[in-house]
């Protein structure tokens, strides 16, 4: 199980919310992309890859988000998961 929760991470070097489309990129993100520098999104993508690629039998992704519908759209639209495999819990 991969739990993605920016708020509980207490760091600023990565952002699942940005990676999954729930938050917009900042000016710094856009500037770093334009200059070819590493961004928090790049670091998050690598962390996401490492955690997901270690699964041997099954994998559950849990994303705590301020915008769950954006995360769902990203995951389904990016073909990371099938629509039937997504459960959105709001509470």
N, C-alpha and C positions, 0 to 999 in steps of 0.2 A: 504494500500500500504506500502510495506517495501522497503525503499531505502537503499542500501548497497553501501557505498562510503568511503573507507579508507582514501583517500586523504583529503576529507572535514571534516573528523571526528577530525583531529588534535590530536589524541591520539596514544598510542602505546600498549595499553593493549589488543587489539583485532585486527584481520585481516580477513576480508571477502575474500581477495585475496588468502590467504593461505587455508582457509576453503574450498573455492570453486575450488581449484586446479590451480589457475592462477599464483601463486608464490610458489616457493619451500620453504620447512621448513628450518629454520636456524639451525646452529649447536646448539644453545641454545635450540631451540624447541626439537631437537632430544635428546639432553642430558636430558632435563626435562622429556620427555616421558620415556626414559630409566630408570630414577630414580623414576618414578611414581609421579612426581610433576605436578602441574597444568601448562598448557601452554596457550598462547594467543588463540590458536585454540580451546581449551576447553571452554574458556570464550566466544568466538565468537559463538560456537555451542549453548551454553545456551541462549545467546542473540537472536540468530536466532530462536530458538525454541519458546522463549517467544513471540517474535513479530509475528511469523506465527500462533501460537496456539490461538491467541486472535481473529482471524478473525471469523465472524459469518455468513457472506453470501458469500463473494468472497474475493480473495486475489490476488494482483499483486505484483510480486517481480521485483525490478529494481536494477540491479547490474552494477555499473560503474567499469570498469576493464581495465587493461592494456593488458589483454589477453582474450577477449570475447569468443573466440572459446573454450578455456580450461574451462571456466565457463559453457558454453553450454554443453560440453561433460560431465562435472561433474553432471550437473542437469539432463540431459537425461539418462546418464549411471547409475546414482544412483537412477533412477526412482522417482526423486522428481517431475518431470513434463513430459508430453508427448512431443515428438518432435514437433508436430503441435502447441503446446502452447508457443513455444519459438520464439521471434523476436529478431534479432540481428541488432542493429543500430550502424553503425560506422560513426564517423563524426569528 
